[in-house]
């Protein structure tokens, strides 16, 4: 009787183990089928959410999208063997759009922050950027960086950007005006409606170089930030693939090469208006 009970218990345990393995396999199959990676391969098109800002993404003289992030997204799609579809989206609403399934990934110069990471997942960084200050030369002649942190000074930044966070942190006593896009903020600085703006490099340096009589870029780096791709939570297969792709592509030197072209040179300017 005792031996029968032991055998019965062993049989039940074996059946439970088999059932667990079957359930685990079914769950893995379901998760794989629902991953963005499988959906992209099945669809044959990678949908990328991005916003237009120089030199990450912009339009050339023919109206085609070009820029650092455009290069990254195109190369990723090419290596996956699929087509690329860009989905221009206002920066302030780009994370809700990803969560709503409007596109598969965010590839648009997005920095990793705890607030964003609570909503979506991020790949490992594929490059780093810094926030800089662009000022109206006449209005701020002789100013040091600390002179911007006082009442009566108004700064501009892009809505929903980490530049806005950097501006508030570094210049808490100054006022802050937010804009949907960076060209509008640059124009406010040029026109003297604000003393300066905070933006990711190389926009401050390039803008000052284009209009040296009107604008000046400060050499100090306000923040150094990791840039990553954004994807929906729970998608481990896609995250694994993207992390491996980033590692391999960086090892080949391709990302550093494209970064040097778009950020360290101005050769690309002849391609835009």
N, C-alpha and C positions, 0 to 999 in steps of 0.2 A: 504493500500500500504506500509506503514511504517512497519507494523508488518510482512508483507511478506518478506521485505528486511532483517529484523532482523533474521527471520527464515532461510532465504537463507544463510546468513553469518554464522549462527550457524551450518548449515548442511555442508557447505564447510569446516569449521574448524574441524568438527568431522571427515569428510572424510580424511582430511590432517593428523589428529592425528592417525587414523587407518592405513593409508599408512606408516607413520613414524614408528609405532610400528612393522608393518610387515617387513619393510626394516631393522629395528634394529635387529629383530629376525633372519632374513636371514643373516645379517652380522655377528652376533654372532655365528651362526651355521657354517658359512664359516671359521671364524677365529679359531673356535674350531677344525674343521676338518684339518686345515693346521698346527696346533700346533705340536711341536716336541713330546709332550706327547701323543697325539692321534696317531701319526705316529709310535711311539715306541710300543704302545699297539697293534696297528693293525699288525705291522711287527713281534712282539713277540721278538724283540731283541733291546737292548740299545747299541748304538755305541758310544764309548767314545774315544775322542782324547787325547793322552798323549805322553810324551817323556820319555826316560829312563834316570833316574838319582837317585842316592842313597840318602836316603832310600825311596823316594817317589814311585819309580817304577824301578824294575830291574829284572834280570832273576836268578832263583835258579839253583841248580846243575842239575836239570832235564830239564832246558830250559824254565820253566814256569814263567810267570810274577808274582812277589810278591812285596809288599811294602805298605806303608800307603795309597796312593791314589788308589792302586789296591783293597785294602780292602774296602775303601769307595765306589768305583764304584760297586763292587760285591754286597755289602750290599744294595745299592740303587736298583740295578736290582732285587735282591731277593725280596725286599719289594714291587716292582712293579709287580712281578710275571712274569718277562721276562728273557731271556737269556742275557748274556753280550758279547760284541765284542769289543776288544781293537784295536785301529787304531794308531800304533806308527807313530809319525809325528815329523819332526825336529822342534825344539822350535821356530826358527825364522819364520817359515811359518805356525804355528798352528792356528793363528787367521784367515788368509785367507782361510785355509782349512775348518774351521768351517763355514765361510760365504758361501763357495762354496758347502756346503752340504755333505762334505766327512764323517761327523759324526754328532751326535746329541748334544753332550756336550763336553766341555773341563773339565776334572777332572785330574789335573796334577800339583798341587802346584802353581797355577797361582795367583799372587798378583794383587790387583786392583789398576790400575793407571788411571788418567784422559785420557791419550792417548789411552789406551786399551778400556776404557769405551765409547769413541766416536765411536768405531767400533762395539762393542758387549755389551750385558748386563751381569751383574754379580748378583749372588745370594747374600744373606747376608753371611758374613764370617762364616766358620765352624771351623776355628782355626787361629792362628797367628804364624808367623815365624819371624826370625831376620836374618840379614846379618852379617857374621863374616869374619875375616881375617885369612888366613892360609899362613905362611911364611916359607921360607927356613932358617933353624936354623943357619947354618954356615954363610950365607951371611948377616943375620940381627941380629947377636948376640948383645944383649944390646940395641936394638932399642925400642923406644917408638912408639906409634901409629902415632904421628906427624912426625916421621922421615921418614915415607913412602911418605909424601907429599913434594917431591922435585924432581927437574930435575935429570935424571940419574937413577931413580927408574922406573921399569916396572912392572905393575900389570897385572894379567890375570883375565878374567871373561867369563861367558858364553854369546854367541851372543844372543841378543834379551831378555836378562834377566834383572830384576831389580837390580841384583848384579852389572851389568855394569853401571847402573845409579848411584848406591850407590858409586861405585869406582870413578866415575867422580866427584861426588859431594863432597865426603870426601877427595879425593886426587887429586885435579885439576891440580897440577903441575907435577904429575907423568905420565908416558906413560901408555897406556892401549892396551893389545892384547886380541882379542876376539876369542873364540873357539866354535865350534858347540856343544861340549859336555864337561862336567866337568872332566871326567877322563883324558882327554887330557891336560886340564889346570893344574890339580894336578900333572901330570907327568912333566910338564914344571917347576913347583916349585921344585919338587924333584931333577930334573936334573940341577937346578941352572940357567936356561935360563931366568927366571923372579924371582924377589925377593919374590913375594907373589901373592895370588889370593883372590878375594872377592867372597863369595858364601853363599848361604843360609845354616843356621845351620840345622842339626848337622854335615854337611860335614866337615867343618874345624876341629871341635873337634874330630870327629871320625878318620879323616885322620891323625891328629897329634898323636892320641893314637895308631894307627897302626904302625907308624914309628917315635917314639919319638927321635931317634938319628938324623933324617933328617928334621923333620917338627915341627913347633910350632904354636899353635892356640892362638890368642889373645882373652881375655875374654870380651872385649868391644863389645857391640851390635851396629852395624853401623846404622841399621834401624829396626823398628818393623813394620811388614806389615800384613794386612789382607789377608787370602787366601780364594778364592771363586770359585764356578763353573762358567764357561762361557757358554753363550747360545746366540742365535741370537736375534736381536732386534725385538720388536713387538709381542713377544710370551708370553703374560701375563699369560696364563693358565699354561704353563710349569714352568714359574718363580714362580707362586703362589705355585704350588705343591712342587717344590724343597725347597723353603723357609720354608714351613711347615714341610717337611721331615727333614731338618737340625735342626729345633727347637726341634722336637720330639726326634730325635736321640741324640742330645746333652743332652737333659733333662734326658735321660736314662743312660747317662754316657758312652755310647759306644764309641763315638769319642775320649773322653779323655783317655779311656782305650787303644785304638789302638795307639793314639799319644804317650802315655807313653812307649808302647812296641817298637815302631819304632824309637823314638827320644831320649828317656831318658835311654834306655838300649841298649845293643849290643847282646842280645840273638839271634837275627835273623841272625847274621853273619855266624853262623854255617850252615845256609841253602843256602848260596851262595858260589861261587867259591872263 
